[in-house]
Amino acid sequence: MKSAKPELSFGAKCLWLLCRSVAVMPYWMQYRCLATFIYFVLRYIVRYRRALILKQIGDSFPERSREEVEAICNEFYRHFGEIVVSTMTLAGITDTQRRTLMKFNIPEQVYNTLQGKHFVILASHHGIWEYAQFVSMQLPGHCEVGAYHPLTSKAWDELFLHLRSFEGVIPVPSSRYLRFFIEHREKGVEGKPMILGMASDQNAPPKGDVHWYDFLNRKTLFFEGGEQLATKFSLPVVYFSMKRQAAGRYECDVILVHDGVQSVAKHEITERYVRLLEDDIKRDPARWMWSHRRWKYYPDPVTGEAVYRRKGV
């Protein structure tokens, strides 16, 4: 099954051609030259969100020295350069290349649990998250439905939809995600059960009675849509633990978070996800997206209600 690629506007076509020009470059030129150039621009010229990155790393690892925090920040910029290049190469890679870019380790027990069922991926921005969709190639009996937030720029939004739309993958806006699942719950997508991919570590806005998770030395809000979907419809939940092998090359351990059968307390599935993500970040801190303003809210010390944190605080 092939998802329909959106028609590109003129601006998006220009961006697509730029990505195509990177995709046809040899590997050494992509990562040794272009990724290094992007790193140099971000680190030394633009100094992209440097104050925010340093503050968030420092607050997350208070036991680290200033020099260690600077080193993580510097390595993050290198990682960012690789992310940009890897994303652009999606404009020209083949299925064979996709299999070499990300190796998925799926234990037999996990594989058997997922067969013939809809299941949820609680993904994150650790590693190169665009590669997470390649799991559809390891599970050809499934169709992957990736949640995404539409971008304000029409050209960039069209470009990313084009990059993310290929055989076995359907990008669906977050606002329509639950409706899409319910519409296809009984029969699947062309008869195939769905892989429900969600990046759950983005900054979550407070809604109703919020639940705070201990994460990287702070109280943190997380999106709980994946847990709510799993518990309501008895769906298995997995987590992707990515490990960098080389520039643009990753290995991913598929970890079962919830089997879809076991009774769990409210927030327990998300709590397990938070612990796995935190362990991955502590293992390899430079691979997480520190440039996202992750902690926009903090709990009021008296009421526990979410309070908006001003920039720079």
C-alpha positions as CSV (number, residue, x, y, z in Angstrom):
1,M,0.0,0.0,0.0
2,K,1.4,3.3,-1.0
3,S,0.3,6.6,0.6
4,A,-0.7,9.4,-1.8
5,K,2.0,12.1,-2.0
6,P,0.6,15.6,-1.8
7,E,0.9,18.0,-4.8
8,L,3.8,20.4,-4.3
9,S,3.6,24.1,-4.6
10,F,6.4,26.0,-6.3
11,G,8.1,26.8,-3.0
12,A,7.9,23.1,-1.9
13,K,9.2,21.9,-5.3
14,C,12.3,24.1,-4.8
15,L,12.9,22.6,-1.3
16,W,12.3,19.1,-2.7
17,L,14.9,19.7,-5.4
18,L,17.4,20.9,-2.8
19,C,16.8,17.7,-0.8
20,R,17.1,15.6,-3.9
21,S,20.5,17.2,-4.6
22,V,21.7,16.1,-1.2
23,A,20.2,12.6,-1.6
24,V,22.3,11.9,-4.7
25,M,25.5,12.9,-3.0
26,P,28.0,10.2,-2.0
27,Y,27.9,9.3,1.7
28,W,31.2,10.9,2.5
29,M,30.1,14.2,1.0
30,Q,26.7,14.1,2.9
31,Y,28.2,13.6,6.3
32,R,31.8,14.5,6.3
33,C,31.3,17.7,4.3
34,L,27.7,18.9,4.4
35,A,26.8,17.8,8.0
36,T,30.1,19.3,9.2
37,F,29.4,22.6,7.4
38,I,25.9,22.7,9.0
39,Y,27.5,22.0,12.4
40,F,30.0,24.8,11.9
41,V,27.2,27.3,11.0
42,L,25.0,26.3,13.9
43,R,27.7,26.2,16.4
44,Y,30.0,29.2,15.5
45,I,28.0,31.6,13.3
46,V,24.3,31.3,14.1
47,R,24.9,30.0,17.7
48,Y,21.5,28.4,17.3
49,R,19.5,28.6,20.6
50,R,22.8,28.2,22.4
51,A,21.7,29.8,25.7
52,L,18.6,27.6,25.8
53,I,20.5,24.4,25.0
54,L,23.1,25.0,27.7
55,K,20.5,25.9,30.3
56,Q,18.4,22.8,29.6
57,I,21.4,20.5,29.6
58,G,22.8,22.1,32.8
59,D,19.5,21.9,34.6
60,S,19.1,18.2,33.6
61,F,22.6,17.2,34.7
62,P,23.4,19.4,37.7
63,E,26.2,17.0,38.6
64,R,28.1,17.8,35.4
65,S,30.8,20.5,35.2
66,R,30.5,23.5,32.9
67,E,33.0,21.9,30.6
68,E,31.0,18.7,30.4
69,V,27.8,20.6,29.6
70,E,29.6,22.6,26.9
71,A,30.9,19.3,25.4
72,I,27.4,17.8,25.3
73,C,26.1,21.0,23.6
74,N,28.9,20.9,21.1
75,E,28.2,17.3,20.2
76,F,24.5,18.1,20.0
77,Y,25.3,20.6,17.2
78,R,27.1,17.8,15.3
79,H,24.1,15.6,15.8
80,F,21.8,18.3,14.5
81,G,23.9,18.6,11.4
82,E,23.4,14.8,10.9
83,I,19.7,15.1,11.4
84,V,19.3,17.8,8.7
85,V,21.3,15.7,6.2
86,S,19.5,12.4,7.1
87,T,16.1,14.1,6.7
88,M,17.0,15.6,3.3
89,T,18.2,12.2,2.0
90,L,14.7,10.9,2.5
91,A,14.0,12.6,-0.9
92,G,16.0,9.9,-2.7
93,I,16.6,6.7,-0.8
94,T,15.4,3.3,-1.8
95,D,13.8,0.6,0.3
96,T,17.1,-1.3,0.3
97,Q,18.9,1.8,1.6
98,R,16.2,2.2,4.3
99,R,17.0,-1.3,5.6
100,T,20.7,-0.3,6.0
101,L,20.1,3.0,7.7
102,M,18.1,1.6,10.6
103,K,18.4,-2.0,11.9
104,F,15.4,-3.0,14.1
105,N,16.0,-5.5,16.8
106,I,12.5,-7.1,17.6
107,P,12.6,-9.9,20.1
108,E,10.5,-12.9,19.2
109,Q,8.2,-12.4,22.1
110,V,7.6,-8.8,21.1
111,Y,7.1,-9.8,17.4
112,N,4.5,-12.4,18.4
113,T,2.7,-9.9,20.6
114,L,2.4,-7.4,17.8
115,Q,1.3,-9.8,15.0
116,G,-2.1,-9.1,13.6
117,K,-2.8,-6.3,16.0
118,H,-3.0,-2.5,16.0
119,F,-0.2,-1.2,18.3
120,V,1.2,2.1,19.6
121,I,4.8,3.3,19.3
122,L,5.7,5.9,21.9
123,A,8.5,7.5,20.0
124,S,10.8,10.3,21.0
125,H,13.3,12.9,19.6
126,H,16.3,10.9,20.7
127,G,18.3,9.8,17.7
128,I,17.0,10.4,14.1
129,W,13.2,10.0,14.6
130,E,12.4,10.2,10.9
131,Y,13.9,6.7,10.6
132,A,11.3,5.3,13.0
133,Q,8.8,5.0,10.2
134,F,11.1,2.4,8.5
135,V,9.7,-0.2,11.0
136,S,6.9,-0.7,8.5
137,M,9.4,-2.6,6.3
138,Q,10.1,-5.0,9.2
139,L,6.4,-5.6,9.7
140,P,5.0,-5.7,6.1
141,G,1.7,-7.0,7.5
142,H,1.0,-3.6,9.1
143,C,0.4,-0.1,7.9
144,E,2.1,2.7,9.8
145,V,0.1,5.8,10.6
146,G,2.3,8.6,11.8
147,A,0.9,11.5,13.8
148,Y,2.3,14.9,12.9
149,H,1.7,18.5,13.7
150,P,1.2,20.6,10.5
151,L,3.8,23.4,10.0
152,T,2.7,27.0,9.7
153,S,4.8,27.3,6.5
154,K,2.8,25.8,3.6
155,A,5.9,25.0,1.6
156,W,7.7,23.3,4.5
157,D,4.6,21.4,5.5
158,E,4.2,20.0,1.9
159,L,7.8,19.1,1.8
160,F,7.7,17.1,5.0
161,L,4.5,15.3,4.0
162,H,6.2,14.4,0.8
163,L,9.3,13.1,2.5
164,R,7.3,11.0,5.0
165,S,4.9,9.5,2.5
166,F,6.1,6.2,1.1
167,E,5.1,2.5,0.8
168,G,3.3,1.4,4.0
169,V,3.3,4.8,5.7
170,I,0.5,7.3,6.0
171,P,1.1,10.7,7.8
172,V,-2.1,11.9,9.6
173,P,-2.5,15.3,11.4
174,S,-2.7,15.0,15.2
175,S,-6.1,16.7,15.1
176,R,-7.5,13.9,13.0
177,Y,-5.5,11.0,14.5
178,L,-8.1,9.5,16.8
179,R,-10.9,9.8,14.2
180,F,-8.6,8.1,11.6
181,F,-8.0,5.2,14.0
182,I,-11.7,4.8,14.9
183,E,-12.7,4.8,11.2
184,H,-10.1,2.1,10.4
185,R,-10.2,0.2,13.6
186,E,-12.4,-2.7,12.5
187,K,-10.9,-3.5,9.1
188,G,-7.5,-1.7,9.3
189,V,-6.0,0.1,6.3
190,E,-6.6,-2.0,3.2
191,G,-7.0,-5.0,5.6
192,K,-3.8,-4.3,7.5
193,P,-3.6,-3.5,11.2
194,M,-2.1,-0.1,12.1
195,I,1.2,0.9,13.7
196,L,0.2,4.1,15.6
197,G,3.4,6.2,15.8
198,M,3.4,9.1,18.2
199,A,6.3,11.4,19.3
200,S,5.3,11.7,23.0
201,D,8.2,13.8,24.3
202,Q,7.2,17.2,22.8
203,N,6.2,20.0,25.1
204,A,2.7,19.1,26.3
205,P,0.3,21.9,27.0
206,P,-1.6,21.5,30.3
207,K,-5.2,20.2,30.0
208,G,-7.5,19.4,32.9
209,D,-6.0,17.6,35.8
210,V,-2.4,17.4,34.8
211,H,0.0,14.7,36.0
212,W,3.7,15.6,36.6
213,Y,6.4,13.1,35.8
214,D,9.9,13.2,37.4
215,F,12.2,13.6,34.3
216,L,15.7,14.9,34.1
217,N,15.7,16.5,37.5
218,R,12.4,18.4,37.0
219,K,8.7,17.9,37.1
220,T,7.6,17.5,33.5
221,L,4.4,17.2,31.4
222,F,4.1,14.5,28.8
223,F,1.5,13.8,26.1
224,E,-0.6,10.9,27.3
225,G,-2.6,10.3,24.1
226,G,-0.7,7.1,23.4
227,E,-1.5,5.6,26.8
228,Q,-5.2,6.7,26.5
229,L,-5.5,5.1,23.1
230,A,-3.8,1.9,24.3
231,T,-5.9,1.5,27.5
232,K,-9.2,2.3,25.9
233,F,-8.8,-0.1,23.0
234,S,-6.5,-2.7,24.6
235,L,-3.5,-2.1,22.3
236,P,0.1,-3.2,22.9
237,V,2.6,-0.3,23.3
238,V,6.3,-0.4,22.3
239,Y,9.2,2.0,22.7
240,F,12.1,2.6,20.2
241,S,15.5,2.8,21.8
242,M,17.9,4.2,19.2
243,K,21.6,3.8,19.2
244,R,23.9,5.6,16.8
245,Q,26.3,3.3,14.9
246,A,27.7,5.8,12.5
247,A,26.7,9.1,10.9
248,G,23.2,8.5,9.5
249,R,23.2,4.8,10.7
250,Y,21.2,3.6,13.7
251,E,20.2,0.5,15.5
252,C,16.9,0.3,17.2
253,D,15.8,-2.0,20.1
254,V,12.0,-2.4,20.1
255,I,10.9,-2.7,23.7
256,L,7.5,-3.8,24.9
257,V,6.0,-1.3,27.3
258,H,2.6,-2.8,27.6
259,D,1.1,-6.0,26.1
260,G,-2.4,-4.6,25.7
261,V,-3.8,-7.3,28.1
262,Q,-2.2,-6.6,31.5
263,S,-4.2,-4.3,33.8
264,V,-2.2,-1.1,34.5
265,A,-2.8,1.9,36.7
266,K,-3.5,5.3,35.2
267,H,-0.2,7.0,34.0
268,E,1.7,3.7,34.4
269,I,2.3,3.2,30.6
270,T,3.6,6.8,30.2
271,E,5.7,6.4,33.4
272,R,7.4,3.4,31.8
273,Y,8.0,5.3,28.7
274,V,9.5,8.3,30.6
275,R,11.9,6.0,32.4
276,L,13.1,4.3,29.2
277,L,13.6,7.7,27.5
278,E,15.4,9.2,30.5
279,D,17.8,6.2,30.5
280,D,18.5,6.7,26.8
281,I,19.2,10.4,27.2
282,K,21.5,9.7,30.2
283,R,23.4,7.1,28.1
284,D,23.8,9.4,25.1
285,P,22.7,12.9,26.0
286,A,23.8,14.7,22.8
287,R,21.2,12.7,20.7
288,W,18.2,14.4,22.2
289,M,16.6,17.6,20.8
290,W,17.8,20.1,23.4
291,S,16.9,23.0,21.2
292,H,13.2,22.4,21.8
293,R,11.9,24.5,24.7
294,R,10.8,21.4,26.6
295,W,9.9,22.8,30.0
296,K,7.5,25.6,29.3
297,Y,5.5,24.8,32.4
298,Y,6.2,24.0,36.1
299,P,3.9,23.0,38.9
300,D,2.7,25.6,41.4
301,P,4.4,24.7,44.7
302,V,1.0,25.0,46.5
303,T,-1.7,23.9,44.1
304,G,0.3,21.8,41.7
305,E,-1.3,23.6,38.8
306,A,0.7,24.2,35.7
307,V,2.3,27.7,35.6
308,Y,3.8,29.1,32.4
309,R,7.5,29.7,32.6
310,R,8.7,32.9,31.0
311,K,11.5,32.6,28.4
312,G,14.9,32.7,30.0
313,V,13.6,31.5,33.4
